Amino acid sequence: AVPLLQKIGAIIARTDYEARVEGHTDDVPIQTAQYPSNWELSTARAVNVLRYLIETYPISSKRLSAVGFGEYQPLVPNDSPRHRAQNRRVEIVFLDPAKAGRPQEARP
């Protein structure tokens, strides 16, 4: 996934768009000390990608956000190992700050 994140990070760095990193899981319940539920796991996935982008590229933290959806927005039914794997993902959504009503940041 790192080569893809490198491409996406470079795109975000050279545009004025904001990016929302969305984490998702399958519907298999998880309960560990680190991740008591799929909510925490999906949020951790999103935050880890967000952290990579901030630490690797000159992107203002003001332009990035992270959200976890748990198992509640599947791409496909969770009826097979292949489908569950497809639902364990991170999506990056580009948002136009002008349409969001936020002032655009001056770029160096």
Buried (B, 14 or more C-beta within 10 A) or exposed (E): EEEEBBEBBEBBBEBEBBBBBBBBBBBEEBEEEEBEBBBBBBBBBBBBBBEBBBEBBEBEEEBBBBBBBBBEEBEEEBEEEEBBEBBBBBBBEEBEBEEEEEEEEEEE
